[in-house]
Amino acid sequence: MRTPFAARTRRPARSYAAARCLVTGGCSGLGQALVRLLVADGARVLVGDVHQSAPEGSLPEGVDYVRLDVSRDEDWDAARAFVESTYGGLDLLVNNAGIAAGGRIDVADMEEWRRITDINLLGVARGCHTFVPMMKQQSSGQIVNTASLAGLVHAPAMASYNAVKAGVVAISETLRSELAPWGIGVSVICPSFFRTNLAESFHGKDVDMEASGTDMITKAPRSADQVAAVAFAGMKACKHIILTDRDGHIAYAAKRYARPIYDRAMNAAGRQVGKGRPATPKIVEKLQALGTRKK
């Protein structure tokens, strides 16, 4: 009899072989890289994305596809129906789909807030709401939510993005304990900037801050494949918070253990924004400099 992947064990999962997986936003970026790793590990993968059909060459051979706009309840219902009829259950849900946003609080408008909340935050909530009953019935499964370092470290001029990604972290932490009695593990991926097509989703009014965000994404030192490799290892080990790069470890550690240093760096970043300059690229460097000076 087939044994599905179960996240209830405390030992690192050796393989996703034969696991039934759904990855949202899986046609590009981090989602696409995770799909490739899952397939290479022997998983059976369903990708949900906003395209009517998967773009040619975007997915490995043998991957299933459904059109899934994570802001539409009816699309989630259709995805659940596909999983039930085709897979008979789900072992891994990766809530990865999302968009970029950025802007000063007095420049970004409320429509931007509604859009990013509906996709980045409620999209994750919808995914969990849709598939948790199935996993509870199985008494096994794993949920992986893609947040961001912005969900843990809140730089200026990114209020809407920070808020929704912090919400994804909060959902993940809540579900970690709420779902443990059913053997369902929960992880949240929190990468810093990496090269992806995410910048194409900027559509806000603060064009200066969005231009700096685009620059930080396109010139980031890490690729989606590099981030995915670290994230995948964390998923297999059932880690809860998965930091994928050195920048994230520095910034998050400073916030937790060296708060005065962290606050000075963020205040300096705020002054840069006040002058109309991008601040985020300098935050980690500022934290390192202040930490060295303190020693």
Backbone torsions as a table, in degrees:
resi	resn	phi	psi	omega
1	MET	NA	141.6	-179.1
2	ARG	-67.2	133.3	179.2
3	THR	-107.1	111.3	-178.2
4	PRO	-71.0	155.3	174.9
5	PHE	-62.6	134.5	177.1
6	ALA	-128.8	133.3	-177.6
7	ALA	-89.3	7.2	-173.1
8	ARG	-76.5	-21.2	-180.0
9	THR	-71.5	146.9	177.6
10	ARG	-83.9	-14.0	179.0
11	ARG	-80.2	148.0	179.6
12	PRO	-57.5	137.5	176.3
13	ALA	-71.1	127.5	-177.6
14	ARG	-78.2	-28.2	-172.5
15	SER	-161.1	150.9	170.4
16	TYR	-98.0	18.3	-179.6
17	ALA	-55.6	128.8	178.9
18	ALA	71.8	2.1	178.0
19	ALA	-70.4	142.6	177.9
20	ARG	-96.4	117.7	-167.8
21	CYS	-127.3	144.8	170.5
22	LEU	-124.0	125.7	178.9
23	VAL	-120.7	119.3	176.1
24	THR	-87.4	150.7	-176.9
25	GLY	62.3	36.2	-170.8
26	GLY	-91.6	5.2	-178.5
27	CYS	-90.2	-6.0	-178.3
28	SER	-157.2	167.2	172.0
29	GLY	60.3	-142.6	-177.9
30	LEU	-61.7	-40.6	-179.9
31	GLY	-59.6	-44.9	178.7
32	GLN	-62.0	-43.0	179.8
33	ALA	-64.1	-38.8	177.6
34	LEU	-67.5	-37.7	177.2
35	VAL	-59.2	-45.3	-179.5
36	ARG	-62.4	-39.6	178.8
37	LEU	-67.8	-39.9	178.8
38	LEU	-64.0	-44.0	178.9
39	VAL	-62.9	-43.2	179.1
40	ALA	-62.5	-26.3	-179.8
41	ASP	-87.1	-1.3	176.5
42	GLY	97.1	12.3	-178.2
43	ALA	-79.5	158.1	170.9
44	ARG	-100.6	118.8	-165.5
45	VAL	-120.9	133.8	169.8
46	LEU	-112.0	126.6	177.8
47	VAL	-105.0	134.4	172.8
48	GLY	-115.7	128.3	179.4
49	ASP	-150.7	173.1	-171.6
50	VAL	-80.2	-11.9	179.7
51	HIS	-71.4	149.8	176.8
52	GLN	-61.8	-39.4	172.1
53	SER	-140.1	156.7	-176.8
54	ALA	-62.6	132.1	176.8
55	PRO	-55.5	142.1	-176.4
56	GLU	-57.2	129.7	177.7
57	GLY	81.2	1.5	-176.2
58	SER	-81.4	-20.6	-174.6
59	LEU	-127.6	148.0	176.3
60	PRO	-63.8	158.2	178.3
61	GLU	-61.8	138.7	177.0
62	GLY	92.3	-6.4	179.3
63	VAL	-80.4	135.2	176.0
64	ASP	-84.1	158.2	-176.9
65	TYR	-141.6	139.1	169.7
66	VAL	-134.2	145.5	173.5
67	ARG	-72.5	124.8	-176.2
68	LEU	-142.7	101.2	169.9
69	ASP	-88.3	113.1	-171.2
70	VAL	-68.0	-8.5	177.1
71	SER	-90.6	-0.4	-176.4
72	ARG	-113.4	117.1	-179.9
73	ASP	-59.1	-38.3	-177.7
74	GLU	-66.0	-30.7	176.2
75	ASP	-69.0	-37.2	176.4
76	TRP	-66.5	-38.8	176.9
77	ASP	-60.6	-42.0	179.6
78	ALA	-66.3	-38.0	178.3
79	ALA	-64.7	-41.5	178.2
80	ARG	-63.5	-41.3	179.5
81	ALA	-62.7	-39.5	178.2
82	PHE	-64.0	-46.4	-178.6
83	VAL	-61.7	-44.5	-178.9
84	GLU	-63.0	-43.5	-175.2
85	SER	-79.3	-29.4	-173.9
86	THR	-99.6	-40.2	-175.7
87	TYR	-104.8	-26.0	-178.1
88	GLY	76.6	10.0	179.9
89	GLY	159.1	175.1	-179.2
90	LEU	-138.4	130.1	-179.7
91	ASP	-100.4	-27.3	-177.6
92	LEU	-142.4	123.4	172.9
93	LEU	-112.4	121.2	176.7
94	VAL	-111.2	103.3	176.9
95	ASN	-84.0	89.3	-171.8
96	ASN	-111.0	-23.4	-173.7
97	ALA	-60.6	141.1	178.6
98	GLY	-175.0	170.7	178.5
99	ILE	-126.6	166.8	177.4
100	ALA	-97.9	152.3	173.9
101	ALA	-157.9	155.5	177.6
102	GLY	-168.5	153.1	178.6
103	GLY	157.9	152.4	176.1
104	ARG	-69.7	149.0	-170.8
105	ILE	-60.6	-29.5	-178.4
106	ASP	-92.8	0.8	-180.0
107	VAL	-111.1	-48.0	177.0
108	ALA	-63.6	139.4	-177.1
109	ASP	-98.4	174.3	-174.9
110	MET	-69.4	-26.1	176.8
111	GLU	-64.3	-36.7	175.7
112	GLU	-62.6	-42.2	178.1
113	TRP	-62.9	-44.0	179.6
114	ARG	-63.2	-42.7	-176.4
115	ARG	-64.6	-48.8	-176.2
116	ILE	-71.2	-31.6	177.2
117	THR	-67.1	-42.5	-178.2
118	ASP	-65.7	-35.2	-177.5
119	ILE	-89.6	-56.9	-170.5
120	ASN	-75.9	-33.3	-177.8
121	LEU	-101.0	-56.3	-178.8
122	LEU	-69.7	-25.2	173.9
123	GLY	-60.6	-41.3	176.4
124	VAL	-67.3	-43.7	179.7
125	ALA	-61.4	-42.0	178.9
126	ARG	-62.3	-43.5	179.9
127	GLY	-60.3	-45.3	179.4
128	CYS	-66.0	-43.8	179.8
129	HIS	-60.5	-36.5	-177.0
130	THR	-72.2	-41.8	-169.4
131	PHE	-107.2	-11.3	176.7
132	VAL	-60.1	-41.5	178.3
133	PRO	-57.6	-38.7	178.5
134	MET	-64.0	-43.6	-179.6
135	MET	-68.8	-37.4	176.2
136	LYS	-61.7	-40.5	179.3
137	GLN	-63.3	-34.6	178.2
138	GLN	-77.8	-22.7	-169.5
139	SER	59.1	39.2	176.8
140	SER	-167.6	162.6	176.7
141	GLY	142.4	173.9	178.7
142	GLN	-145.8	136.2	174.3
143	ILE	-115.5	129.2	176.8
144	VAL	-122.1	118.6	179.6
145	ASN	-107.2	131.6	176.2
146	THR	-88.7	113.4	173.8
147	ALA	-104.8	-121.8	-178.0
148	SER	-177.0	161.4	169.8
149	LEU	-57.6	-27.2	178.0
150	ALA	-64.8	-15.4	174.7
151	GLY	-78.9	-14.1	-179.0
152	LEU	-114.4	-32.0	-175.6
153	VAL	-126.4	120.1	-165.4
154	HIS	-110.1	91.5	-179.0
155	ALA	-75.9	154.8	178.6
156	PRO	-67.0	158.5	178.0
157	ALA	67.7	23.1	178.4
158	MET	-138.2	34.2	-169.5
159	ALA	-58.2	-48.1	-176.2
160	SER	-66.5	-43.0	-179.9
161	TYR	-67.0	-44.1	176.9
162	ASN	-57.0	-44.1	-174.7
163	ALA	-64.4	-46.3	-177.0
164	VAL	-71.8	-35.9	179.3
165	LYS	-72.0	-34.5	173.1
166	ALA	-63.9	-35.9	176.3
167	GLY	-63.6	-38.9	177.5
168	VAL	-64.5	-40.4	176.0
169	VAL	-62.0	-42.0	-179.1
170	ALA	-65.2	-43.0	176.5
171	ILE	-58.9	-44.7	-177.2
172	SER	-63.5	-42.6	179.4
173	GLU	-66.1	-40.0	178.2
174	THR	-61.2	-48.0	-176.3
175	LEU	-70.8	-25.7	179.7
176	ARG	-55.7	-45.4	179.9
177	SER	-86.3	-34.1	-178.2
178	GLU	-64.3	-36.1	-174.5
179	LEU	-99.0	-6.1	-178.7
180	ALA	-56.7	-37.3	179.9
181	PRO	-61.6	-19.5	178.0
182	TRP	-98.8	10.3	179.0
183	GLY	71.9	25.2	-178.8
184	ILE	-102.6	118.4	178.6
185	GLY	-90.0	152.4	-179.1
186	VAL	-134.3	128.7	176.1
187	SER	-125.7	154.1	176.0
188	VAL	-133.6	125.7	-177.9
189	ILE	-91.5	128.6	-175.8
190	CYS	-127.7	74.6	-179.0
191	PRO	-82.4	154.6	167.6
192	SER	-82.2	-169.4	-178.3
193	PHE	-60.9	137.4	173.2
194	PHE	-146.3	161.0	-174.3
195	ARG	-72.7	121.7	-178.8
196	THR	-160.6	177.7	177.7
197	ASN	-90.3	11.9	-177.3
198	LEU	-57.9	-32.0	-177.8
199	ALA	-60.9	-23.4	-179.8
200	GLU	-66.0	-16.2	-177.9
201	SER	-89.6	-1.9	174.7
202	PHE	-63.6	125.8	177.0
203	HIS	-147.6	44.2	-175.5
204	GLY	-107.0	-177.3	-176.5
205	LYS	-90.4	-21.4	-179.6
206	ASP	-86.8	79.8	-172.0
207	VAL	-66.3	-29.9	179.7
208	ASP	-67.0	-47.1	-179.3
209	MET	-69.9	-35.0	178.1
210	GLU	-69.0	-33.5	176.3
211	ALA	-64.5	-40.1	178.8
212	SER	-69.2	-35.1	176.7
213	GLY	-64.8	-40.7	176.7
214	THR	-61.5	-42.0	-179.9
215	ASP	-63.6	-40.9	-179.3
216	MET	-67.4	-33.8	178.8
217	ILE	-73.5	-48.6	-174.7
218	THR	-71.0	-25.0	-179.2
219	LYS	-106.2	12.4	-179.4
220	ALA	-62.5	148.6	-178.1
221	PRO	-76.9	-8.7	-175.6
222	ARG	-114.7	146.1	175.3
223	SER	-96.1	165.0	176.0
224	ALA	-61.1	-36.4	179.5
225	ASP	-64.3	-39.6	179.2
226	GLN	-65.6	-44.2	178.6
227	VAL	-64.3	-42.5	-178.9
228	ALA	-62.5	-37.6	-179.0
229	ALA	-61.8	-43.0	178.4
230	VAL	-69.5	-43.0	179.8
231	ALA	-61.8	-40.9	-177.8
232	PHE	-64.5	-41.1	176.6
233	ALA	-62.2	-40.3	177.5
234	GLY	-65.9	-39.0	176.6
235	MET	-60.4	-46.7	-177.5
236	LYS	-65.8	-28.8	176.9
237	ALA	-87.2	0.5	-179.4
238	CYS	58.3	34.2	174.5
239	LYS	-67.2	149.5	179.7
240	HIS	-81.6	-68.5	176.4
241	ILE	-93.4	121.5	-177.8
242	ILE	-110.7	102.7	172.9
243	LEU	-88.3	131.6	-168.5
244	THR	-106.4	0.1	-174.9
245	ASP	-156.5	164.5	-176.6
246	ARG	-62.8	-39.7	179.3
247	ASP	-56.5	-43.9	-179.5
248	GLY	-64.6	-42.5	178.8
249	HIS	-62.2	-41.3	-179.6
250	ILE	-64.8	-50.2	-175.0
251	ALA	-66.8	-43.0	-177.9
252	TYR	-69.9	-38.5	177.5
253	ALA	-65.0	-39.2	178.5
254	ALA	-63.1	-42.2	-179.5
255	LYS	-64.4	-37.7	-176.2
256	ARG	-80.7	-38.3	-168.3
257	TYR	-118.6	-10.1	-179.2
258	ALA	-140.3	58.9	-171.0
259	ARG	-58.9	-39.5	178.0
260	PRO	-59.7	-39.8	177.7
261	ILE	-65.1	-44.6	179.0
262	TYR	-59.9	-45.5	-178.2
263	ASP	-64.3	-39.2	178.5
264	ARG	-64.3	-39.9	178.9
265	ALA	-65.1	-42.6	-179.9
266	MET	-68.2	-38.6	177.2
267	ASN	-64.3	-38.8	176.1
268	ALA	-64.1	-38.9	176.9
269	ALA	-64.8	-38.9	177.2
270	GLY	-61.8	-38.4	177.3
271	ARG	-64.9	-36.4	176.6
272	GLN	-62.7	-43.6	178.3
273	VAL	-63.1	-38.2	178.2
274	GLY	-60.7	-24.8	177.2
275	LYS	-93.2	6.1	180.0
276	GLY	79.0	20.8	-178.4
277	ARG	-110.9	147.4	175.7
278	PRO	-64.7	142.9	-175.5
279	ALA	-114.2	-32.2	-168.6
280	THR	-56.9	-41.5	-176.7
281	PRO	-60.6	-23.0	-174.7
282	LYS	-93.9	-6.7	-172.3
283	ILE	-65.1	-47.2	-178.8
284	VAL	-64.8	-41.7	177.7
285	GLU	-60.8	-40.3	179.3
286	LYS	-65.6	-41.1	178.1
287	LEU	-62.3	-42.7	178.7
288	GLN	-63.3	-43.1	-177.8
289	ALA	-66.3	-44.5	179.9
290	LEU	-65.9	-38.7	179.5
291	GLY	-65.1	-40.7	179.3
292	THR	-66.4	-41.2	-179.7
293	ARG	-64.6	-38.4	-179.7
294	LYS	-63.7	-35.2	179.1
295	LYS	-69.6	NA	NA
